Amino acid sequence: HAREAARARSEAEFISKLGGALQEADETQLWLELLREECGIDCSRTTPIEQEAGELIAIFTTIIRRTGAK
């Protein structure tokens, strides 16, 4: 979705596509949490990816808010 946002034809489409990327990052973080909590996956394997997903969520949220505030 983030790649699609880069090719958006309008600001509204950009926000929509980036919103999709935000949802995907959030869902990825959820699945990683479930793997760790329910399946006993080693935290050392999931923590870096969870942190990266959190960083992407923060970045996408900031971009969406700043773009929409124009």
C-alpha positions as a Markdown table, in Angstrom:
| # | Residue | x | y | z |
|---|---|---|---|---|
| 1 | His | 0.0 | 0.0 | 0.0 |
| 2 | Ala | 2.8 | 2.4 | 0.8 |
| 3 | Arg | 4.2 | 1.9 | -2.7 |
| 4 | Glu | 0.7 | 2.5 | -4.2 |
| 5 | Ala | 0.5 | 5.7 | -2.1 |
| 6 | Ala | 3.7 | 7.0 | -3.8 |
| 7 | Arg | 1.9 | 6.8 | -7.1 |
| 8 | Ala | -1.4 | 8.3 | -5.9 |
| 9 | Arg | -3.1 | 10.7 | -8.3 |
| 10 | Ser | -4.6 | 12.9 | -5.6 |
| 11 | Glu | -4.1 | 13.8 | -1.9 |
| 12 | Ala | -7.2 | 11.9 | -1.0 |
| 13 | Glu | -6.0 | 8.8 | -2.8 |
| 14 | Phe | -2.6 | 9.2 | -1.1 |
| 15 | Ile | -4.2 | 9.3 | 2.3 |
| 16 | Ser | -6.4 | 6.3 | 1.5 |
| 17 | Lys | -3.5 | 4.2 | 0.3 |
| 18 | Leu | -1.3 | 5.1 | 3.2 |
| 19 | Gly | -4.2 | 4.3 | 5.5 |
| 20 | Gly | -4.2 | 0.8 | 4.0 |
| 21 | Ala | -0.4 | 0.5 | 4.8 |
| 22 | Leu | -1.1 | 1.7 | 8.3 |
| 23 | Gln | -3.8 | -1.0 | 8.8 |
| 24 | Glu | -1.4 | -3.7 | 7.4 |
| 25 | Ala | 1.4 | -2.7 | 9.7 |
| 26 | Asp | -1.0 | -2.7 | 12.7 |
| 27 | Glu | -2.3 | -6.2 | 11.7 |
| 28 | Thr | 1.3 | -7.4 | 11.3 |
| 29 | Gln | 2.1 | -6.2 | 14.8 |
| 30 | Leu | -1.1 | -8.0 | 16.1 |
| 31 | Trp | -0.1 | -11.3 | 14.6 |
| 32 | Leu | 3.4 | -11.1 | 15.9 |
| 33 | Glu | 2.0 | -10.4 | 19.4 |
| 34 | Leu | -0.3 | -13.4 | 19.1 |
| 35 | Leu | 2.5 | -15.6 | 18.0 |
| 36 | Arg | 4.6 | -14.6 | 20.9 |
| 37 | Glu | 1.8 | -14.8 | 23.5 |
| 38 | Glu | -0.2 | -17.8 | 22.3 |
| 39 | Cys | 2.4 | -19.9 | 20.5 |
| 40 | Gly | 5.4 | -19.3 | 22.7 |
| 41 | Ile | 7.5 | -18.0 | 19.9 |
| 42 | Asp | 10.9 | -16.7 | 21.2 |
| 43 | Cys | 10.7 | -13.0 | 21.8 |
| 44 | Ser | 14.2 | -12.4 | 20.4 |
| 45 | Arg | 12.8 | -13.4 | 17.0 |
| 46 | Thr | 9.6 | -11.3 | 17.1 |
| 47 | Thr | 10.7 | -8.2 | 19.1 |
| 48 | Pro | 12.7 | -6.5 | 16.3 |
| 49 | Ile | 9.9 | -7.0 | 13.8 |
| 50 | Glu | 7.3 | -5.8 | 16.3 |
| 51 | Gln | 9.5 | -2.7 | 16.9 |
| 52 | Glu | 9.8 | -2.0 | 13.2 |
| 53 | Ala | 6.1 | -2.4 | 12.7 |
| 54 | Gly | 5.6 | 0.1 | 15.6 |
| 55 | Glu | 7.9 | 2.6 | 13.9 |
| 56 | Leu | 6.1 | 2.2 | 10.6 |
| 57 | Ile | 2.8 | 2.8 | 12.4 |
| 58 | Ala | 4.1 | 6.0 | 13.9 |
| 59 | Ile | 5.6 | 7.2 | 10.6 |
| 60 | Phe | 2.4 | 6.4 | 8.6 |
| 61 | Thr | 0.2 | 8.0 | 11.3 |
| 62 | Thr | 2.3 | 11.2 | 11.3 |
| 63 | Ile | 2.3 | 11.5 | 7.5 |
| 64 | Ile | -1.5 | 10.9 | 7.3 |
| 65 | Arg | -2.2 | 13.5 | 10.0 |
| 66 | Arg | 0.2 | 16.1 | 8.5 |
| 67 | Thr | -1.1 | 15.6 | 4.9 |
| 68 | Gly | -4.7 | 15.8 | 6.0 |
| 69 | Ala | -4.1 | 18.9 | 8.1 |
| 70 | Lys | -3.1 | 21.0 | 5.0 |
